[in-house]
Amino acid sequence: MSTVAIVQARTSSSRLPGKVLLPLQGVSLIEFQLERLRRCKRIDHLVLATSTDPSDDVLADQVDQASVAVFRGDLNDVLERFRACAAHEQAKVVVRLTGDCPLADPALIDELVEAFHNGAWDYLANCADEKQLTVPDGFDAEVFKADVLERAAVEARLPSEREHVTPWMRSAAAGLRWGHFRHQPVRPYYRVTVDDPVDLEVVQQIAAALYPQDPGFGVDAVVAYLDANPQLAARNLATVRNEGLLKSLTEDAATRPSPASTTAGQGQALWQRAKQLIPGGNMLLSKRAEMFLPEQWPAYYSRSKGCRVWDLDGRELIDMSIMGIGTNLLGYGHPEVDAAVAATVAAGNMSTLNCPEEVWLAERLVGLHPWAEMARFARSGGEANAIAIRIARAATGRDTVAICGYHGWHDWYLATNLRNTSGLEEHLLPGLEPNGVPSTLAGSVQPFSFNRLDQLEAIASRHELAAVKMEVQRTQPPDPGFLEGVRELCNRLGIVLIFDECTSGFRETFGGLHLKYGVEPDMAMFGKALGNGYAITATIGRRAVMEAAQTSFISSTFWTERIGPTAALKTLDVMERERSWEQVTAIGLELRSQWQALADRHGLTISHNGLPALTGFAIQSENALQYKTLITQEMLKKGYLAATSCYTSLAHTSDVIEPYLEAIDGVFGLIADCEAGRSVDDLLEGPVCHSSFRRLN
């Protein structure tokens, strides 16, 4: 025998027990698949490899009666089962297939085997690189040399390598010539493998539609059918591809005694997959892996509690970074907030009627800000900012807005860059293109710099302004008289003054930061910390301004759900009881002091920025971005999500802070070495992090 196709199958699947024996077009799934595989022209022999466990007796008997060879081996060590099967069959080349892919296409397998022989590969698969998948999940196949299988059986050690046969072959330790084969045309978007009952129903419906017309139907027919039946196609797309492998990799992590490593794991693999499916990879620029540690950042989490996060590989990491982009001031999974939300879910989150919590929350926020009289709620900061701008324009009958700070992604804000492509650079990031924003909005938003009252006065002299929208403080505090001067200008010219406190609110005061400075706006927005991780934002304002909302249309279904207001009410209760704003400010000031002490000891120059509760530092060097990347890389190895910013929370207690400072001390030492002449590039194990908006591939 030369080329042997080995199909692995067992009946003890945890998600769908006995799935390979379930019915498909009058036979079992495994019989249906084996009959299709008999059509392969580049395979010399076909074998089912199952286990010696008694639970697989029925499977072995059924396949034997179907005149397909059966080999039985170890139940759990599937790699050894494959090795023994290949040796028994005297294989030179092995094609690995799995019994949960009943719609396997012989033409695709033949194409892959031919490419393997023509390319002198050790290992070739159409499922080796999730970034380059070209066929739906369920048409996977792998081809490798039998002597490589012998090596793997000796050298592979991790649970994932023993259970899933081929991961070792793709590892750097193996040193093999391996590759990913791309079928043409590209059509990777569907799922026709069988792991659970919904998968089975999808496959059964496909087979029922296609098999009677053409028993040899292939991937083209499957894709065309799912294209024509999108509701069926969508039924199982939420299932995680290779979920069994992900679980095995978690077991791998448990076998490693060393602390967290920057070796790319399942989170990074999923991130690469996401970038092929989701423009930009995710929904928030600030959470892109490239903003932290390209090619190494774990990217996804499985659970979180306090200031600890567990990634998809089971690693426990301490979050000394941006804590959910500043949402979790009380810490992740605060028990009181979560309990209030759980009670709301049990009682029903939505109804034809309104939730009373929104009234109670409006009363609470207005009570904290004596100048305010009314409130509107949304679920994101960008929405709250858009609501405020719409109301201000409706209230004044004017169009032009002056801005200072970051206020979201909506057209009204990004229009700043229609005439001046650098208009938002000091407010957010370079490189934000206003593509998709109507050109007619050009000039409708005028940016001015923080602490530059003269710039705002110049804008107001040229434009009739509807609103001045600004952050009370971002990187540095306001100069004496600056906020007062803005307030006076708005009073004098009938302009609505809006303070965007989505980020700053509840960090230094119980309410808006403007309370600290004694300057009252006409409107203010709160978000992030307001719901401690649950989606809720508020726009509050003076009645004379807010009632203009009635003259415009501002409305959305999910602004009426109950979880957000419930979470906000309980979060406010906990904040008030714990005086959280005092605690997070003190933690931030202590961090800032300790960073400075470390810098002084190592001879480094750093600058500090942000509110104490949103504190950050920057190393003053032409290699600042490389150093930020190095900090992230080395701290990840030590078990921390950390760079040059820390959004503090009640969970950042002294028993967390002290070990963190010991860990980062060593990284400051590395940076000092680099400032003295050592190459930072030689220390980096991947690309430098992004500092601006960049298009992702």
C-alpha positions, 0 to 999 in steps of 0.5 A: 500500500502507498497512500492510505486514507485513515478516518478516525471515529469513535462513539463516545463524543461528549457533545453528541454521543454516537454521532457517527452512527446517527442516520443520514440518507438511510445509512449512518453518518460514517457509512455515508462518508465512507461511501463518498471516500471510496470515490477518491482516485488518489487513495490506494486504501481506506481504513476506519481507525477506532478504539478498542473500547467496548463502546466502539464495538457496534461502530467497528461491526457496522463498518466491517459489514460495509466492507471497509477495513477497520483498525482498533487502537488506543481510545485517548492516544489518537496519535498512537492509534494512527501510527499503529494503523499506518504501520499495519497498513504499510502506508507510505503516505497518510491522508487523515480524515475525521468521522464528523465530516460526512459530506467530504468531497473526493475531488478536494481530497484528490486535489490535495493529495496530488499537490502533496506529491507534486510539492515534496511536502512532509505535511500538507493540509487545507485546514492548517492555517485558519487565516487562509481557509478556502473551503467550509468547515467539514471539508478538512483533509490532511496529508503527511508522510508515514515516517513523519507520523512515526516521529510524531508518535515518539516526540509529541508530548502535549495533550493536544498533540496526542489527541489531535494527531497533527499539531506537532507536525506544524510546530517549530520543534518538528522542523518539517516542510509543511504548508497550507493548501488553498483550493480555488475558488475561495468559499470558507464561510459555512459549516457542514461538520457534525459536532452537535444536534444543530450541525446534524440537522443542517447536514441532514437537510443538505443531503436530503436536498442534494443526494437524490439528484446527485449522489456524488455532489461536492462542495460546489453544490453544498455552497450553492445550496447554502447560498440559496438557503441563508437561514439554514446556513446561519443556524450553526455558524456561531459554533467555534471551529475546532472546539475540541482542539481548543479544549485540548490546548487548555489542557496543554496549558495546565501541563506547563509549569512555566508562567505566561508566555508570549507564544501565540496561542489560541487567542492569537489564532482566533484573532487572525481568523477574526480579521478575515471575517470582521472588518478591522478584526473587532468592534473597538479600535482600542482592543485590537491586538496590534495596539498591544503586542502584534502576533503575540497578544492573547486577544480573547478571554474566557472569563474575568474576575476582579482584575484577573483575566483568563485567556483561551489557553487557560492562562491567568493574567493580571490586568494592569492595563485598561480594565475593559477600556475603563468600564470596570471601576469596581473590578470585573464581575462585581458580585453585587452588580452581577446579582442585580443584573441576574435578578433582572434577567430572571424577571425579564429584560424586555417588555412592551412596557417600559422599565421603571429603572430608567426613571429611578436612574434619571432621578439619581443622576439629576440629583447628583448634578443640581444644574441638570433637570432631565436625562436620556439614556443609550448604550454606548458613548458614541450614541450618547454624544450623537444624542447630545449634538442632535439636541443641541442643534435642535435647541439652537437652530444652528449647525456648527460645533466646536470640539476638544477631545474624543467623542466617538465615531459618528459622522458628525464627529469624523466630519472634522477631518473632511477639510483638515485631515489632521483635525483629530490628531491631537484628539484621538489618533492620526490616520482617521479617514472620513471615508463614508462621511457626507462631504456636505458636512465639511466645516460643520465641526471645528476643532480647538486645542485643550487650554487654548481659549484663544482658538475657541474664541477665534472659531466663535468669531467666524461661526455661529456655534450650536455647541461647544463639546469638550472633555473636562480633562484628558491627559492634563488638567485645565489651566486656571480660568480655562473652563470658566472662560469657555463657560463665559463665552457660551453664555455670551453667545448662546452656545450649548456647553457640553461636557463629555464625561463618558471617560472621566465621570466618577473617577475623581468625584461622585459624578462628573469631574466638572464638579471638582472645578465648579463649572456647570455645563448645559449638558453632560454625558456619562458612560464606561464606569457607570454600569461597571461593564454593562452597557449604559450611557446617560446624557443629562442636561438643563430642561430648556435644552433637553426638551428640544429632543421632542422636536427631533427624532431620537429613538432606539429599541435597545435603549429601553432594555432593563439590564443597563439601568439596573447595573447603573443603579447598583454600581452607583450604590456600591460607589457611594458606599465604598467612596470608590473615586477616592480609592481609585485616585489614591491607587493611581497616584501611588502607581505614578509615584512608584513608576517615577521612582523606578525610572529615577533608579534606572536613569530613565526620563518619563512623563505622566499623563491622564487622571490619576485613576486613568494614569499612564506614563511615556518613556522620553526616547526616540524608541518610546514605541519599541519600549512600550512594546517591550514592556507589554511583551515582557510583562505578558511573560510574567503573567500581566496584561500591562503596558504604559497605562493603568485604569485603576479599580477597586480590585487593584489592591496592594497584594496586586500592586506590589508584585506588579511593581517588582515585575516591571522593575526588571523591564525598566532595567532592560530599557535602561540597558537599551538606552545605554546601547543595547539593541531593543530590536534584538529583544523584541519577539515580534512587530512593534505595536501600532500607535495610530489607526491602521488598516488591518489585513 
